[in-house]
Amino acid sequence: MDLIQSSNKAAIQINDEVYSFNDLKLRVKDCQKKFFKQNDCCYVLKSSKTIDFIEKFLALWNMEVPIVIVSSHWTDKENSLRLQQIGSFYSFNEQNEIIFNQSNVRNPINNQTKVILFTSGSTSIPQGVQLSKKNIHANIAAVIKALNFNTVNEQLLFLSLSYSFGLFGQLLPGLVCQLKTKLLNSLVELKIQFDEGLAHGMISGVPSHFETLIQMLAGSEPCLSISHIASAGAYLNPQQRIRINKLFPKAIIYNNYGQTEASPRILCFNSTHESFYTEATGYVVGNLQTKIDKDNVLLVKGDQIMLGYLNDEIQTKKKIRNGWLYTGDVAKIEKDGLITIIGRNDDMIKIGGERIFPSEIEDEIVAISEIVEAGIIPIQDTLYGNAIQCAIVLKNDANLSLKDLKEKLSLSLSKNKIPSAFFKVKSLPKNNNGKLLRKEIPELIKFGERID
């Protein structure tokens, strides 16, 4: 499968700049000449919605060297935590020069790995998900078929390209199908496209994006120029599906479910199905197989399943069991194959489509000198699906304001990982082995002192 083929058709639009598929092929060819390959070494790319990022990614794709994607929104500490796992690597400085980053860490990358994306995995340490070309090609083919990409003329894409949904679920299928992708930096830019009558074709996002867009377009006439809407990254409830349909009555709405470890798409179905406006999630895509284990947890098998976690054989074996990907999501399967995801089977929290493990955040909170212990819990949020609150135990005579806490945490955590509220408590509930009883925290904070 070639990601780009020769054509004078528009491939990428960024602001007023339009690049055809022929332009893109030439840029990729020229870019490739600047790179060099060293055995057992990868390239690290900081994602951005620019032609520079796209041409570098495609050039490295053609060179058969591993590509590690990091987010431009991560703090230096968050990037360091991830990159220290990969050994020596090439990257780009602010002058766009290639620099070599030497490390004493032995290269842990699988020899079939094409792209590494980071996810929280099932530990507090970010997991590098290793995906092969076979994994990614299988996902692209499955997405094109499930979302009827061949019937789309153009898409408006504001999702991060460090996110499997944005990169493998939208951008690459668009390139393969030779549709024009307008790259936008925010929902505000998408709103401008609607205001100026320039929004056409497909839009994609997580449920919180659509909630915000609905609020932004409140009072507007229904939009008839959008033909496809792809939602993924979090649960899209029936009420949200109805609200999206009301604003975009001509669009087919696609509800998607997946995990980065599956490249990422696993389930999909759309608003032409009679059960769409229920809690149902979708049908399996591509050549994936599914089954339910004794705990009703969904297991998945097929060409899209990752090679494994970077440098973590233990967690890989927990996630992939006899070839089956253990999703950690409780589900039920109807006789016709329609699957409904009921909920998580562990402590993982999804906020705006990103999977977050509590201990990653708690470790940063207790790093604040005035705090002894911390325990976070999810709460329902109309915008992000989930937000988080935190119960903390302070040292004697310590005093912290909400402003203090958020300022300190902003140095090491992305904005969506900072709790929206903190409650001071005397102690956290634990079992006899000292394990935090997270389910008891909601009751505990009812009697805690809210920090303002």
LINFEN-V863384 format. One record per backbone hydrogen bond with DSSP energy under -0.5 kcal/mol. NH is the residue of the N-H (numbers start at 1). CO is the residue of the C=O. E is the energy in kcal/mol with one decimal. If there is no record, write none. Layout:
NH | CO | E
NH | CO | E
This chain:
11 | 19 | -3.0
12 | 19 | -2.0
13 | 181 | -2.5
14 | 17 | -2.5
15 | 183 | -0.5
17 | 14 | -2.2
19 | 12 | -3.2
21 | 9 | -1.9
22 | 7 | -1.9
24 | 20 | -2.4
25 | 21 | -2.3
26 | 22 | -2.1
27 | 23 | -2.5
28 | 24 | -2.6
29 | 25 | -2.3
30 | 26 | -2.4
31 | 27 | -2.5
32 | 28 | -2.4
33 | 29 | -1.0
34 | 30 | -0.6
34 | 31 | -1.3
35 | 31 | -0.6
35 | 32 | -0.9
41 | 38 | -1.1
42 | 88 | -0.8
43 | 66 | -2.2
44 | 90 | -3.0
45 | 43 | -0.5
45 | 68 | -3.0
47 | 45 | -0.7
47 | 70 | -3.1
50 | 48 | -1.8
54 | 50 | -1.8
55 | 51 | -2.6
56 | 52 | -1.9
57 | 53 | -2.6
58 | 54 | -2.5
59 | 55 | -2.2
60 | 56 | -2.6
61 | 57 | -2.2
62 | 58 | -1.8
63 | 59 | -1.1
64 | 60 | -0.5
64 | 61 | -0.9
65 | 60 | -1.2
67 | 114 | -2.4
68 | 43 | -3.1
69 | 67 | -0.6
69 | 116 | -2.3
70 | 45 | -2.6
70 | 68 | -0.5
74 | 71 | -0.9
79 | 75 | -2.5
80 | 76 | -2.6
81 | 77 | -2.2
82 | 78 | -1.0
82 | 79 | -0.5
83 | 79 | -3.0
84 | 80 | -1.9
85 | 82 | -1.5
86 | 83 | -1.5
89 | 101 | -1.8
90 | 42 | -2.9
91 | 99 | -2.2
93 | 97 | -2.1
96 | 93 | -2.1
99 | 91 | -2.7
101 | 89 | -3.3
102 | 100 | -0.7
113 | 110 | -1.8
114 | 131 | -3.1
115 | 131 | -2.2
116 | 67 | -2.8
117 | 129 | -1.7
119 | 127 | -2.8
123 | 120 | -1.3
127 | 119 | -3.9
129 | 117 | -3.5
129 | 127 | -0.8
130 | 128 | -0.6
130 | 308 | -2.2
131 | 115 | -2.7
131 | 129 | -0.6
133 | 112 | -0.5
136 | 132 | -2.2
137 | 133 | -3.2
138 | 134 | -2.2
139 | 135 | -2.0
140 | 136 | -2.7
141 | 137 | -2.4
142 | 138 | -2.1
143 | 139 | -3.0
144 | 140 | -2.6
145 | 141 | -1.8
146 | 142 | -2.7
147 | 143 | -2.8
148 | 145 | -0.7
149 | 144 | -1.9
150 | 144 | -0.5
151 | 148 | -2.1
152 | 149 | -2.0
155 | 180 | -2.6
156 | 202 | -2.9
157 | 155 | -0.6
157 | 182 | -3.1
158 | 156 | -0.5
163 | 160 | -0.9
167 | 163 | -2.5
168 | 164 | -1.6
169 | 164 | -1.5
171 | 166 | -2.6
172 | 167 | -2.4
174 | 170 | -1.9
175 | 171 | -2.1
176 | 172 | -2.5
177 | 173 | -2.1
178 | 175 | -1.2
179 | 174 | -2.3
180 | 153 | -1.8
181 | 11 | -2.5
182 | 155 | -3.2
182 | 180 | -0.6
183 | 13 | -2.6
183 | 181 | -0.7
184 | 157 | -2.7
184 | 182 | -0.5
190 | 186 | -1.5
191 | 187 | -2.7
192 | 188 | -1.9
193 | 189 | -1.7
194 | 190 | -1.8
195 | 191 | -2.7
196 | 192 | -2.3
197 | 194 | -1.4
198 | 193 | -3.2
199 | 193 | -0.8
200 | 198 | -0.7
201 | 225 | -1.7
202 | 154 | -2.3
203 | 228 | -1.9
204 | 156 | -0.7
205 | 230 | -2.3
209 | 206 | -1.3
210 | 206 | -1.4
211 | 207 | -2.2
212 | 208 | -2.2
213 | 209 | -2.7
214 | 210 | -2.5
215 | 211 | -1.8
216 | 212 | -2.7
217 | 213 | -2.2
218 | 215 | -1.2
220 | 217 | -2.4
223 | 247 | -2.9
224 | 222 | -0.6
227 | 201 | -2.0
227 | 225 | -0.6
228 | 201 | -1.6
229 | 252 | -2.4
230 | 203 | -2.3
231 | 229 | -0.6
231 | 254 | -2.9
232 | 205 | -1.4
237 | 235 | -0.8
241 | 237 | -2.1
242 | 238 | -2.1
243 | 239 | -2.3
244 | 240 | -2.4
245 | 241 | -2.1
246 | 242 | -2.0
247 | 243 | -1.7
248 | 244 | -2.5
250 | 223 | -0.6
251 | 248 | -1.5
252 | 227 | -2.6
253 | 251 | -0.6
254 | 229 | -3.7
255 | 253 | -0.6
255 | 269 | -2.7
256 | 231 | -2.3
256 | 254 | -0.5
257 | 267 | -2.2
259 | 264 | -2.0
262 | 259 | -2.6
263 | 260 | -2.0
264 | 259 | -0.7
266 | 257 | -2.8
267 | 257 | -2.4
268 | 283 | -2.2
269 | 255 | -1.6
271 | 253 | -1.6
273 | 270 | -2.1
276 | 273 | -1.8
278 | 275 | -1.1
281 | 339 | -2.1
282 | 339 | -2.1
283 | 268 | -2.0
285 | 266 | -2.1
288 | 285 | -1.6
289 | 301 | -3.2
291 | 299 | -1.8
293 | 297 | -2.1
296 | 293 | -2.2
298 | 329 | -3.0
299 | 291 | -3.0
300 | 325 | -1.8
301 | 289 | -2.3
305 | 302 | -1.5
306 | 261 | -2.9
307 | 130 | -2.6
308 | 130 | -0.8
310 | 128 | -2.8
311 | 108 | -0.6
312 | 309 | -1.2
316 | 312 | -1.9
317 | 313 | -2.2
318 | 314 | -1.4
319 | 315 | -2.0
320 | 316 | -3.2
321 | 319 | -0.6
321 | 324 | -3.0
322 | 320 | -0.6
324 | 321 | -1.7
325 | 300 | -4.1
326 | 319 | -4.0
326 | 324 | -0.6
327 | 298 | -2.0
327 | 325 | -0.9
330 | 343 | -3.0
331 | 296 | -2.9
332 | 340 | -1.9
334 | 338 | -3.0
337 | 334 | -1.8
339 | 282 | -2.4
340 | 332 | -2.4
342 | 330 | -3.2
342 | 340 | -0.5
343 | 330 | -1.3
345 | 328 | -2.9
349 | 356 | -2.7
351 | 349 | -0.5
351 | 354 | -2.7
352 | 384 | -2.4
354 | 351 | -2.0
356 | 349 | -3.7
360 | 357 | -1.4
361 | 357 | -0.8
361 | 358 | -0.8
362 | 358 | -2.7
363 | 359 | -2.3
364 | 360 | -0.7
365 | 361 | -2.0
366 | 362 | -2.6
367 | 363 | -0.5
368 | 365 | -1.6
371 | 368 | -2.2
372 | 393 | -3.6
373 | 393 | -1.2
375 | 391 | -2.2
377 | 389 | -2.3
379 | 387 | -2.6
381 | 385 | -1.2
385 | 381 | -1.9
386 | 384 | -1.0
387 | 379 | -2.4
389 | 377 | -2.4
390 | 421 | -2.2
391 | 375 | -2.7
392 | 423 | -2.8
393 | 373 | -2.3
394 | 392 | -0.5
395 | 370 | -2.7
398 | 395 | -2.3
405 | 401 | -2.3
406 | 402 | -2.4
407 | 403 | -2.3
408 | 404 | -2.4
409 | 405 | -2.4
410 | 406 | -1.7
411 | 408 | -1.0
412 | 409 | -1.6
413 | 409 | -2.5
417 | 414 | -1.7
418 | 415 | -1.3
419 | 417 | -0.5
420 | 388 | -2.8
421 | 388 | -0.7
423 | 390 | -2.6
424 | 449 | -3.1
425 | 392 | -2.6
431 | 435 | -2.1
434 | 431 | -1.9
437 | 429 | -2.7
438 | 436 | -1.3
440 | 437 | -1.7
441 | 438 | -1.5
444 | 440 | -1.7
445 | 441 | -2.6
446 | 442 | -0.6
446 | 443 | -0.6
447 | 444 | -1.6
448 | 445 | -0.7
449 | 424 | -2.2
450 | 448 | -0.7
451 | 422 | -2.6
452 | 450 | -0.5
